[in-house]
């Protein structure tokens, strides 16, 4: 009986669906382009949630956010729920499960005997040789967040985990942290953008890649592995190191076609989320939400600078992916490994005059790239059906030959990869706490092959777009009398959301 294939999931953070060379933008991603040529890519993949924590919990568990309970950032994924995810199930089926990089699963104190390894405070109590188990993974090499701000520093040991201990040992005392904040210049005018003096060899992207290569070099040839490699970029701030910060010039990059705010044509919460006062408990958190989670309107020149640095961060990750793919070839593992590349969610990057992320599920934020390569995966194929990263769990079970749990919303992508299935709709949902933007929302989104509807259940207001005829989402058709048939059809899909919804949700920590 043939051995089950290895499974390698590589994710980036806040990476738009169109920021790949194969999508036609002026960005260099040669290794990911080659991966797409050698495999199959999904051109209408979406995230189940627009921010990190819920989206990552959905990838791990195969559940939509209102089923696994992490409905927003600062809501912890229950470790017991995580133990029902694919890392533990595959481990129980004979795989070795490993996680490297940014987890962002929360701070459940019951996650390990030492507490929550991703908690800044609790991380100080972990032995230096601790490496799991955690969230169903047999072994982990973690970082805390992986992108920084004055109020979100790279924790200094004894705080932090594997990456932080490595980082603070680069150069002299505190040298790496000091260099990260320094700008090679010329100083860009764009918000949260600079040419960081941190050497690329001391960067988190290099660390994630190097630790992945070390794992592959030492893995047991007789035991299949399932490995999640999680890069924390290109998440803001846009602090790309040289030489990657110079790969794309602000004079040459393409910026958003819709770089003008049009809030009067949008649901009320688009403006409220930009203008209301965040209602986080602490003043520090409120400052972070005002200064880190929001960006004021930028000129086209500023957006070009931001975009060039964002592209550089992606090019750096692409280089790391190339190193990983090369090592799989060298070790003779490529033919026996299912490889997937995707992201937790996208990035607005100027669309409709907006930046970063928020309760505005435009395509740039909702959609993600999704590439598959490996045994039985057709080369050069593009699947246009709407799918979600929640589907990864069932896909892994399918390829591993184990039963898929009945209580998850994940559906295997394997039939689509071999051309034996089709999909009509994918789901995204977010119960937004007012701590982030001063507004409480219960957003429900469905995306089909040619249309999208988002409704706030609290106010009944929504937005609907004909993506076939209006791919830039300029005309909100929610109240268009001539399109109420489509609205009813999409509303019925929201009501038909599969699976259960929790009757009680965990506490929000912010």
N, C-alpha and C positions, 0 to 999 in steps of 0.2 A: 504494500500500500504506500503510495507516495506521501512524503512528509508535507504537512501544511506549509504554505509559504510564509516567509517572514513578512511582517507588516511594518512599514516605516511611514509615519505621518510627520510632515514638516509644515509648521505654521509660521506665518508672520503676523504682525499685530497692526491693525488699522491700515490695511493694504487694499487699495481700491481694485475693483475688478478689471479696470481698463489700463492699469499701470503695468503692462507687460508689452514686450516688443511685438508679440503676435496680435495684440489688439490694435496696433497701428499708431500708438502714441510715440512721441520722440524720446523713448527711454530704452536703454540698453539692458536687456535681460537675456543674454545669449544662452545660458544654461537652462533656464526655464523654458525658453523657446524650443530648445532641442528636446527637452522632456515632453513638451506638448506635441512636437512632431513625431516622437517615438511612441506616444500614447494617445489618450483621449482626454479632451477637456470639455467642461460643462460651461456653456456660455450664459446660463441663466441661474447660476447658483446664488443663494441668498443666505444671510445669517439669520438664526432664530431670534436674535436680539441685537440691538444696535450698540451695545457696550460690552466691555470685556468679560466680566465675571459670568453673567448669565450665558453668554455665547459659548464660553469655554466649558461651563458645566454641561451644556447641551451636547457638545462634541463628545465629552467623556461618557455621559449617561445614556445618550440617545433619546432623551426626553426634552420636550419643550419646556421653557422656563417656568410656566405656571404649574407644571407637573413635578419638576425636580425641586422647585421652591426658591431658587436663587433668582428672583424676579428683577433684580436691579444690582448695580454695583453696591458694595457694602452690605450685601446680604450673603451670609455664608452658606456654601453648599454643605449640607449635612454629610459627615463622613460615612454614615451608614448608607446613604443614598449613593455616594461615590463608590462604595464597595460593591454596588450592584452594576457598575459600569463595565466597559469592555476590558479595562486593564486587569481587574480581578477575574472576570469570567475567562479571559484568554489564559491568564496565569493558571487558573484551576484546570484548564484544558491542556496544559503542558507547555505553554509559552513562558518565556521570561519577559516580564513587562518592565519597561524602563522609561523614565521621564527625564528630559534634560532641558533646562531653561526657565522661562517665565511660566509659572503655574497660574496664579491669580484665581485660586479656587475658594479663597476666603480664609477665615480665622476660627474655624471650629476647634475649640480647645480639646475635644475628644478625638481629634484626628490621629494623635500619636500619644504614647505615654509621657512625652515631654511637653505636650501642648500643641499649639498651632505653629508649624515651622514658618509660615508666611506672615506671622504677626511680628511687627518690628520689636515689640517688647518681649514677647515670649521666645523669640528666636535666640535670645541671649542664654537661655537655659538648656540649649541643645548641645550634646557632646560633639566635638569636632569630627569624630568618625561616624556620626549618624548619617545614614543614607537611605532611610525608609525602614519598613514599607510606609506608603502614604497614598491616600486616595485610591487604593486598589493597586498601585504600582509596587512591584517587588523592590525596586530600587529607584532612587531619585537623585538628581543633582540640580539644586534649585537656586534661584535668585529671588530677591524681594523686589517685585515690580519691574526693575530694569530700565526705567526711564525716570529722569530726576528733575527736581525743582528745589529751590531754596528750602521749602517746607517738606519736600519729599526726597531727602538726601540718599545717597548710597550708604547704607548703614555700615558703621565701622565695628569690626569685631570687638567684643564678643557678640554683638548683634550681627544679624545677617546669616546667610547660609553659604553654600559652596562657592558661588560666584563672588560674593562680597569678600570672603577671606582671600581668594585669589587676587581680586582687584586691588585691595589695600596692600598687597605685597609687591605690586609693580613699582619699580623705581624706589626713590627715597620716601621718607615718612610723609604721607599725604600728597605725594607728587601727582599721582594719577587723578585724584579728585580735583586738585588745583588746575591741572591742565585741561580737564573736561570743560570748565567754565570759561577758559580763555579763548579768544577769537584770533585766528590767523589774519583775518581781514582780507580785503576791505570789509568793514563792518556792514553787513546787509541792513537795509531799512525795514525788512519784513519782521513781523512779530514772531517771537520764539524761534529765531533762525540765526545760526552763526556757524562759522568754520572752526569747529572745535580743534584745539591743539592736542587733545588726547590721541596718542598714537593708535593707529588701527589695530596693532598687535595687542593693545591693552583694552580693546573694546569688547562689549558683550557679544557682538556678532562673531568675533574671532573665538571667544571662549566657548560659545555654544557649538560652533563648528569643530573646534579642536576636541572637545569632550565627546562629541559624536564619533569622530574618527577613532578616538581611543577606545570607545565602546566596541565599534565594529572590529577593530584589530584584535580585541580580546574575547569576542563572543564565542559561545560554545557552538561548534559546527554541528553538533548532534541535536541541538535544541532550538526550535524556532523562536524568534524574538518578535515582540511588538514594541516599537520604540516611538515615542512622541518627542520630536525635536521642536522646541518652541522659541523662536527668535522674538525679542521684545520690540524690535523696530519693524516698520518705520513710524511708529507712534511718536507724537510730538513729545518734547520739543525737537525741532528740526536741527539737530546738533551733529551733523555728519562729520566724521574725521577725514583728514586728508589720507590718501589721494582721492577718496571716493566723493568728497564734497566738490571736487573740480571736474569730475567726469562729465557732468551736464552743466551747461552755461545758461544763466538766466536770459541771455540774448537769443538762445536757440530753442528752449523748451516750449511746448504748447501748453497754454493755460486753459482753464474752463471756458467753454463757449457761453456760459450763462453767468458771468461774473458781475452781476448787478443784483442788489437786493430788491425783491418784489413782494414784500410782506403783505401788502394790501390785497394781493391776489391769493393769499394762503389762509389756512385755518388760523384761528385766533392764537393758538398756542405757539406758532412759529415766532411771533413777536414777543409773546409773554416770556418764552424761554430765554430770550436775549436780554430783556429789559427788567424782569422781576428780580427781586433780591433773593439770592439763595437762602434757604432756611435750614442750613446745617446747624448742628448744636454748638460748635465752637467757632470763635472768631477766625482762627487759623483756617478752618475748613471753608468758611465763607469767603475768605480772601483767596484761597486756592480756586474756588469755583468761579470767582469773578476774574481772576488774573490768569489762571492756567487752563480752565475749561472753556473760556470764551476768548475770542479774538475780535478786535474791532475791525471795521471795514478797511481793507487794504487796497492800494492802487494796483493796477495791472502789473506795474513794475515790481511792487512788493510781492504780489502773488507769484510772479515768475521766479523771484529769488527763493521763495518758500518751496515752490515746485521743484526747482533745480536741486535743492538740498534733500527734499523728499525722494526724488529720483535717485540721488546718490546713496541714500540709505538702502533703497531697494536693490541697487546694483551691487552693493556690498553683500547683501544677503544672497543675491544670485550667485556671486562668486563662491560663497560658502556652500551653496547647493551644488555647484559644480565640483567642489572638492569632495563632497559626500558621494555624489554619483560616481566620480572617478575611483574612490576607494572601494565602493561596491563592485565595480568592474575588476579592479586589481585583485580583490579577495575572492572573486568568482561567485559573488552573492547576487549579482544584478538579476540573473534569470530566475531566481527563486524568491524575489522580494517584490511585494506589491508596494509601490511608492505613491503617496498622495501629497500634493502641495496645495495649501489653501490658507485662509486667514480667519481670524475670529470675526472681523467686521471690516467695513471700508472706512473711507475718509472723505469728507465733503470737499476739501481742497478748492474752495472758491465757488462751488456750484451754488447758484442763486445768492451769491454774496455771503455764503456761510463757510465756516472752517471747522476742522476737527470733527466732532460728533455731537449729537443731541437728538431730540425727539422730532427729527425731520427726515423721514425715511426715503429720501431721494435715492436714485439708483447708485450714486457714488458711495453712499454709506451702507445701503442695504445689500448690494451685490458684492460677491467676492469671487476671486479666481478659484478654480478647482480643477486640478490636473491629476490624472491617474496614469501610471505606467507600471507594467509588470506582466506576470503570466496570464495569457489569454486576453489581455487588453489590446484592442485594435489600435493600430498606428494611424496618426493623422486624422482622427475622427473628432467631430464636434457634435455634442449633444445639446440641443436647444431647449429641452424640456425643463420646466422649473423644478429645481431640487434644493436641498438645504444641507448645511453641514451637520444638522442633526442626523442625517442619513449615514454618517460615517460608521456609527456603532454597528448597525445592522449589516453594513457592507463588510466590516471586519469579521463578524460572526459567520457570514456567508462564506467568505474565503477560507476561514479557519475550519469550516465544516461543523460548527456547533449550533445548537438551537438558539434562535432569537427570542428573548423574553417577550411575553404577551403584553406587558404593561408599559412598553415604550412606544414612542411615535416614529422612531427611525424606520426607514424602509431601505432595503439593500439597493445599492447602485449597480450591483453586478449584472442584473438583467439588462440595464441600460447600456452598460459597457459592452455587452455582447449583442446589443440590438434586438432584445426580446421583450421590451417593455416600453411604456410611455407614461408620462406624468402630466397632470392637469394643473396642479397648484402646489405652492409651498407657503409655509406659515412663518410669521415673525410676531412676537408679542413682548410688551414691556409695560409693567406697572411702575411708572416713574414717580419716585419719592420727591417731594418739594425741596429736599436738601440740595439737589443739583442745580436747579434753575428757578426755584421759587414757584413752581407750578406742579400740581399733582395730575397725572394722566393715567389712563388705562388704555394703551394703544393696542389695537389689533390690526395686523396687516396680512393681506393675502396677495400673492403675485402669481399670475398665470403666465402663459407664453406671450401674451400681448397686452395685458392690462394689470393695474394695481389699485387696490383700495386700502386705505387706512382710516379707521374710525376710533375716536376717543369715546369709550363707553360711558364716561361720566357726563359729558356734555352732549353727546350725540352728533357732534360735528365731525366732518371727515374731509378727505381729499381722495380724488380718483383720477387716474391718468390712462389715456390710450397710448400705450407704449409703442405700438406699431406705427401710428401716425404722428406721435408727439414724443419721441425718445428723450428729449430734453426736459420733459415735464413742465411745460410752460402753461398749459391750460388745465386748471382744476375743474373737472367735469362733475363733481359731487352733486351740485345742485342744478345741473343742466337738464332741463325738462326732456330733451330728446335722448338722454342716455340713462334714464331711470331703469330700463330693462337690464342694462349691464350692471348698474348699482345693485339691483335686487339679486342678480346672479352671484355677484361677488360677496354680498352680505350673507347669502345662504351658505357660501363656502366658509365664512368666518364662523357662522353658527354650527357648521358641521366639523369644526376642529376636532381631530381625533384625540382619544385618550381622556383621562380624568384631569380635573383641576383641583388643586388642594383647597380644602375648606378653610384652613388656617395657614398663614405664612410666617416664616421666621422674622425676627425683629430686624429692622434696618439700623445699622450701626452709626450712620453719619449724622 
